[in-house]
Amino acid sequence: MSAEPHHTLPPVRLHSDAELAREALGAPLFARAVRLARWAGPGTRVGVGGELDAAQLPEAAAALGLEPADEDAAVYASQAWRVAVDTGLVDVTEPDEDAEGAAEAEAGAEGSAHGTAAPGEDLALVTGGAPGEVLDLWLAALETVLADAAVPDLDELVDALDTGGEVDFGRLDWNPQREADFLDGVLANLYLLTVAEGGAGESAVPLPVLAASMVVPDGMGEPTDEVLERVSDAMMRLDDQFRQLEPIGLVEFRPVDEDLMAEASDEDLAAGPSGAPAGDDEDVSRYGMVRLTPLGLYGIRARMLEAGVEAPAIGELSGKGADALLDTVSRFPESAAQAEIEQWLAGRELPAAVAELLAAARGDDEGAPLRRLRCQQALATAGPEAEPAVRAVLDDAELGGLARVWLAERGVGDVPAPDAEMVFWLTVDTIAAQLAADGETEELPLLIASLTAHHSGFFEQAWRVEHPATAYVLEAMGRLHPDRKAAKEARKAAFKARSRQG
């Protein structure tokens, strides 16, 4: 999978390897490949490319429990055989091409040489291997299916044959790398849409939305007729590809309604700049819906990691220190950060873990305010046993305010009141953290107004606060404060803070 290295995605919530391995074994295409691997034996004949001899396809179909007379049975058997060979579930010995040529010359086509096949060593991993080994087999099967999905259908290939029986790729307008990159891009977008919604893959994505994500230029308003037609073409291409990807367990897919296709025009298929059709949910679903399965999330993430994309998963930080935890979850959405923090705390003695978190939250670097916010988030679920570690930092200039807030929220008595310097410092730190976490949100002006309303002459004092982000925060308050007079005072204070900092 091609991708830009060092690009960080939101974290994904993965099922356990054991659960994923069970899903892999239950994927219809993979299960058929396993059955054919067990069926392979001394009488199995293969061609030069390891493909199953055409005369044996009905027998292979029967081994899969399919009706050999069914026109799709041979296709299913051929696909499953190719997966079995590519994954090592089957070992093939291809025919000697010179021997095959001699046999054909002597006995005609019916007497041509064949290779042989037998169950491969990796077949034993299906029942005796660790979950990770099963998943490695499934990933190899996925690569085969993705390669097949990027190939034009048979009718297009036949139409593109030249007089010599070779495929004229110019007439076909098919570039293998371009097609593979397109499918990779689609799956990357589907993954991103999934993890952006929480990473569990619960919501299906309308097919026109995915098609539009690959076709409609960024920032385009009303798409042109040409762009709409390209969205429609991409949508139908994806419809065919997701039909091929569903049997391997990558996606759950509702195809485009064939009756709808008979009725709809290109404009109907891609209405609006997003490419999503107008209408209610039922109407949208008729244009096709796709969802990555938990196994699909695992598979696409594995391919991204191999391509150099930073694609974190919840739980990966459980064995690391608090400094790595806070630095990393500072880049996560809040719900994902909370899930990661909970897993980190679950494997530790709470008093020691809280002390480690508080120590990691210190600092005057640019990321420190957000680390303290995530530390506060981590402490929110801590019980009374955390109190000694929290009390130990009451006199700390950077953590004392955070500690007082935690103790006050739990109704703990005997908590010393903060001095004015600590109150102002904590206000600046809190706003700096919110800006780093979410940017200038609609809620931030309300928070700013609330924090400043409790302190008369706030901006008279705020510019003197010894915090690295003081000027930056005051400038933001000057832009965002809902009261025009207060906003003006904030801008003046920001100027003084900049001058003071040199």
N, C-alpha and C positions, 0 to 999 in steps of 0.2 A: 504494500500500500504506500503510494507516494504521499508525502506530507512535508510541511515545513518543520524542520527540527526546532526544538526548544519552545514550541508553542504549548502553553499550559491550558488544559481543559478543566472544567469543574469536576470534582470527584464523583465516581460512580459507585453505587451500592451493588456489590456483587453477591450472588449466592455462594455458598461454600463449594469447594471443589467436588465434594461428594455429591451434592445436589446437582451440580452442573454435569458431572459424569453420568449420572442417571438420565438426565435430559438428553445428553449426547447419544447414549445407547438407545434411547427411545425415538430418536429422530428417524422418520421412515426410510430415508435414503441410506443413512448409515446402517440401520438395522438390516436393510436388504443386502448391503455390501457384506456384512458379517455372515449372513445366511449363504450367500454365494461362495464366500471363502471356505465355509465348512463343506459346501457341496463339491468344490473343486477336487479333482482326483486324477488318477492315471488316464482316464478316458477323455479328459477335458482337452480340447484343441483350441489353440490360439494362433493368430496371424502374426505378421512381422512386427506390428506395433503393440503386440500383447492383447489386441482386442479379441473378444470371444468369437469363434467361428460362427458364421450366420446360421449354419445348420443346427447349432446347439442352442440358439436363443430360445426356441420353444421349450426345451428341457430345462433351461435356466429359469424361464418364466414359471414353469410348473414348480420348480424348487422354491420359488418365492410365494407359492400359493396363488398365483395368477392363472387366469384362463389363457392358455397359449394362443387360442384363436382370437383373443382380444387384440385389436390393432395397436393398442398402447402397451401391451405386455412386453413385446420385444424392446421397445424404447426403455421401459423401466429396467429390464434386465441388463441392457447394454450400459445404461447409466450406472447402475449398481456395480457392475463388473469393473468399469473404469475406475470408480472410487476404490474398490477393493484392491486393484492393482497399484494405484497411485499411493495408497496409504501403507502398502506393505502387508495388508491382510492376506494377499495372494502373491506367491512367487511364480513368475512365468519364465520359461525358457523359450525364447523366440526361435523360429525355424532358421536354419542356415539358408541364406538367400541363394547361394550357389546350388545347394542341394535342392531347394525348391524349384529353381529354374530347370535343373536336370530332370526332376520328377515330372514337371509340366511337359517338357519336351518328349519324354518317354511315354507318359500315360495320359496326357491331356490334363485339363484343369481339374477334373475330379480326382486325379491322383497326386495333386500338389502336396508338398510337405507341410507339416504343421508343427508348431511349437507345443509345449506342454505346460500345465499349470498344477500347482499344489498349494495347500494352505501355507501361508507364510509364518515365520516365527512370531511376528507381531500379533497374530490372531490370539495367541495365548494371553495377551494383555487385556483382552476384552473381558475376560472373567477373572484373571489372576493378577492384573496390574493395579497399581495405585491409581486413584482418581486423576492425578496429574498426567499419568501415562495414557489413560483413556482420552483425556482432553487433547493431548498432543496428536493422537490418531485422528480425532475429530477435526482439529485445525488443518491437518493435511487434507482431509476430505473436503473441507471448506474451500481450500485453495483450488481444488479440481473443479468444484461447482462454480466458483467465481470465474474461473477461466472459461468454462463452458457458457456461462451467462453473458459474457462479453462478446461471444461469437454470433454473427447474424443467423437468422433461422434458415432452415434448409431451402425454402423456396427462394430466398434472396441469393443463396449460394448457387443454386441451379441456374437462376437467371443470369448470373455473372460469369458462367463458364464460357471460355473462348472456344474457338474451333478445335483446339488441341486438347480440350478437356481440362485445362487449367483454369483456376479462378482468376478473373481479371479484376484485381483489387481497385483499379482506377474506376471501372464501371460500377463496382459495388459501393464505392465511396466509404470504404471501411479501413480504418487504420487501427491495428490491434492495440497499440499502446494508447492511442487516444480513447478507444472504447474502454480499456481497463482503467484508465485514469478517470473517465467519466463515472464509472460505477464506483470506484473508490471514493470519489467526491460526494456522490449521493449517499453512500453509507456513512461517510464522515459527518455529513450534515444531519443525517438521521440520528446518529450517535449524539451529536451536539444538542439537537432538539430534545433528546431524551434526558441527558444528564442535566440540562438547564432547567428541567422541570422536576428535579429532585433525584434523578439518577436511578430510579427503579424501573423505568420503562413501562409505566402503567397506561400511558395515553397513546392512542394511535394517531398517526399523522396523515392528513389527506394527501393523496398522491399528487394532485396539482400543486400543492404547496412545495413538495420536494422537487417537482419538475421545475417550478419557478425559481427555486433557490439556486438551480444550476444554470438558468437561462436568462432571467431578468437581471439587467445590470444594476449594480448598487446605486441607490439614489434616484432610480427612474420613477417618475410619477405615473401617469397613465401610459400603459404599454402600447406600442404600435401594433397594427395588425400582424406585421411580420413576426414580432416577438411573441404574440399570442399563438401564432401558428407553430413557432418553435417550441413553446411550452406544451402545446397539444401533442406534437411529435415526440417530445421527450417523455411525456406522460405515458404514451402508448408503448414506448420502448421500455419504460420502467415496469409497466404492467406485465410485459412478457418476462422481464428479468426476475421480478419478485415471485412469479409463478415457479421459476426454476430454483429460487433460493429457499422457498418455504419448506420443501421436503428435507433439507439438511438441518432444519431446526433453527435457522438464523432469524427468521421473521414469522410473524403471524400476518396473513395478508388476505384482504378482501379485494378481489379483482374488480376492475371496471365492469359495470353492468353492461352486458352485451346489448340488451334492449335499448339502454340509454345511448349507446354508441350509434345505434341505427337511427336514432332520432336527432342526436345533437350535432350542432355545427362546431367549427373550431372556436368561434367566439363563445359558445356555451361552455366549452371545455375549460376555458381559462379566462374567466371574467374577473377583472380587477387587477391591480398591480401586483398582488401577492400570488396570482395564479389560482386562487381558491375560488370555486364556483359560488355563486350566490345561492341562497335558499336555506332551509332548515337542516338539522343534523342528518336526517335521513337522506335528503337530497345530496348532501356532501359525501356521504358514505358510498353513494352509488358511483362516484367518480374514482373509487378505490381508496382503501385505507391500509396503512402498513404500520406495524409496531415491531421493534426489536424485542425478541424474547430475552429472558435472563441469559440464556446461552449465547444469543446473538450479541448482547452487550459484552460478554466475556470475549467472544471471538473478534469483534471489531476492535476492542481495546487492545487485545494481544497483537493484532496487526499494526495498530498505531504505535505501540511501544517498539515494535521491530523497526518501524520507519523513523524512529527518533522523536516521536511526539511525546510530550510529558502528559500522561493521562492517569492521574492519581485515582486510587480506589480507597473507599472508607475502610479504615482498619490497618492501613499500611504503616501508620506511625506508632502503633501500640508498643513496639519494642524500642522506640527512640526516646531521647531525653526531652524534657519540657521545653528547652530552647528550640529544638527542631519542631516540636508540636506547635508552639505559638507562632513561630515564623511561618510555618506552612499553612495553618488554618487561617491565618490572617488574609490569605488570598482566596479562601473558600467562601461561598455563600453562607449565610448565618446558619441555616438548618444543617448543612453539611458539616460546618465547623462544630456544631453541637454534637452531632453524631460521632464525629472523630474524637472529640474530647471525652465523651462518655465511654467509648471503647478504651481510650488511654487510661482513664481513671479506674476502669473495672479491674484491671490486673495489678493494682498497686495498693499499698497501705495508705489510707487517706491522709493522715497527718504529714507523712514524709512527702507524698505527692503534692500536697498544697504548698509546703515549704519550697519544693522544687519549682512549682509554677510561679510563685511570687518572686523567687530569685531570677527566673527567666524573664519576668515582666519588666525588670529594671532596664534603664538605658535612656540616652538622650539622642539616639539616632532617629532618622525619619520614620522608621517603622515601629518605634517604641509605643506611641499612643495606641495603635491598633493592637499590639501585643497585650497591653494592659486591659483593653476592652475584652479581648478573648479570654484573658485570665479571669476577669470578673465574670464572664459568661461561664467559665469552667467552675468557679467557686459557687455559682448560683445554686447548684444541686448538692453542694457539700453539706453534711450534717454537723451536729455539735462537736464532733471529734476534730473538726478543722479549726475550732476557735483558738487553741493555743498558738498555732502557726500564724493565724491572722493577727492576733494581738501582738505578736512579736515584731510586726512591722508598723505599729501605730505611730512611731516617731520617725519613720522613713519619709523623706521629703517627697519621693515619687509614689510611694505605695500607701502612705498614711491615710489619704483621703479615701482610696479604694477600700481599705480595711474598715474605716469608720462606717462607710455605706453598708458594707456586708453585715457588720455587727448591729447596726441600727435596724436593718431590715428584719433581723431575727429577734428584736426586742431585748437585746442584751444590755444589761445595766452597766454602770461604771465605765462608760465610754467617754473619754475626754473630748470636749468640743474642739473642732478645728479652729485654728487661728485664721485671720483674714487672708494671709499669704497662701495658706494651703487651699482655702476655698477658691481663690482666683486661679491658682495653678491647676486645680482639679477641673475647673470650668474650661480652661483653655485645652487641657489634655483631652477632655471628653469630646469637645467639638472637633479637635484635630482627628481623633479616632473615628468619629462618625463620617467626616469628610473622606478619610482614607478608606473606610469600609464601603460606603455607598455613594459618595459624591454629593452633589448638591440636590438632595431629594426634596420633595414637596413638604415632607415632615420637618426638615431641618430648621426652617424659619420659625416654626412653632417652638422647637426645642430652644433655639437661641433666645427667643422672646421670653420664654419661661425662666431660663437661667439668669438672664440679665434683670428681669423684673424684681427679683428678690434682693437686689443690691443697688441701693441708690448711689449714683455717681460711679457706676460700674466702669465706664470707659476712662474715667479719671485715674483709676487705679490699674486697669487691665494692661495698659501699655508698658507698665513697669515689671510685669510678671517675668521671672527668670525661667522661661520655657523656650526651647528652640523654635517652637511653632507659633509663638505669640503674634508676630506680625502677620503671618499667613492666616491665622484664625481671625484676627481683627479685620483683615481685608475681606474675608469671606462674609463676616458679619455685616460689613458695610454693604455688600451686595444683596444679602439675604434678609436682613432684619425687616420685619413688616412695618415697623414704625419709621417714617422718613427721617424724623429728627434723630432718633437713635442710630439709624444707619449713617447719618452724616457724622455723628460723634464717633462712630466706629472707624470711619475712614480717617478722621483726624488722629485717632489713637494709633491706627496702623502706621501712619506716617511717622509719628513720634517713635514707635517701636522700631521701625526700620532705621531711623536716624540713630537711635540708641545702640542698635546692634552694629552700626558702622557700615 
